[in-house]
Amino acid sequence: RTDLMFSAQVMEQPSTPRYDEMVPGYEQTEPSAEQYLFEPNRRSMLHARLRLDGQSALFDQFEAHLARQVITDDRLTQEYASDEIITEHNASTLDGLTLQFNSSMSNGTRFVWGGEYYADTVSSSRFVQTGGSGVKTQVKSRFPDDSSMDSAAVYLSAEWPAAGALQVNTGLRYSWFDIRLPAADDLAAVRLTPSDFSGDIHAVYDINPQFKLVANVGRGFRPPNIFDLATLGPRPGNRFNIANTNLDPETVWSYDFGFKTESGDLELEVFAFYMDYSDKITSVYTGEATDDGRDIIRSENRNKVEIYGLEAGLYWALTGNLNVYAVANYSRGEEHDRDGPTFPADRIPPLNGKLGLEYFVNGDWRIEPYWLFATTQDRLSPRDVRDPRIDPAGTDGWSTLNVLVDWQVNPSLKLGLRLENLTDNAYREHASGIDAPGRNIGLWVDYSFP
């Protein structure tokens, strides 16, 4: 009846350059930085899970999770043409406890319910040294040192017995937050305690056994975090963020509707979605600049954003060993500035998708050629236009031809080969800070111990 699991994870990138800071972008004649290194970027996590089969009237299964995660985000930076080298030490320590129960009623209703608590503490320091002096002077850190963000929540989701052709699932969650920023230099101590409900309703209606209508309505909210409230330092796109501790949570209503059909060898699904953000936390230019020429920004509850679009997927078994599949995604966004005009939303991707074939040579070999594509995106927000990572005239459309081959050597061993961008197209995904690679090759080995 009882299962106990322990896990440990460690990942480190010792020194990783930020490409878009060190290479001139669109409409830049020089880079923003001489050096910009994440040094190091590290994540470690310890996790324990207890799982118990209930065999009781209260619950069928119980799970408890206890974990600690530590993320280190140290940096070494130097502005272009500056002799000042800045060293940063930033870390987030997150402790979490979750308790979850699965319960079934005699009438067929199933519940998932429980609670959780998280405590996140941020440590941050910053030092400046000039040239080769070797003397480091402590200056104002990127985040207020010893900031914290605690959260607690209780939740309940239910899957109701089908009423004829209609199946309904619902969920409701109530969350509390306690955000504390200690006083630092010109920043007074701040404490925010937002709380709110979130939830959703999900319905499936069977027109017939092969054709289903699916609809979802949901509401979410996000409180401002320490990054939103109090970041001080360089940001991508030649910007410099300053603190604004007077922020409210942002909320979103989301709706989607579509169908799924499965008939013989054909599977098809098409969905339309709409999302309505209110009090969106967005970066706003102050009209000032740093001595190094970076535009000064700060976060504000400024805008209302609407995003809508279509998603579609197809999988068709043409023969016993040949399948075709296709995916297409389209999004469009409008942002409404309370103090100004309406304009395209930030970083909305263009129409994009994937078309591929799966050919099973036999039970062990599979060949999968596929085509990736994205169309032109020239609907840019004012922020996009000023972002050196984005061409102010818009991002060109692109496509790549790729091939995947895998071989099941035996039940335990699988080998794979992936060839990407065979035609060596030069392209950049919209809003990326780096051009995509040319011809690329990947190899992997997957071994399962018997």
Disulfide bonds with the S-S distance in Angstrom:
none
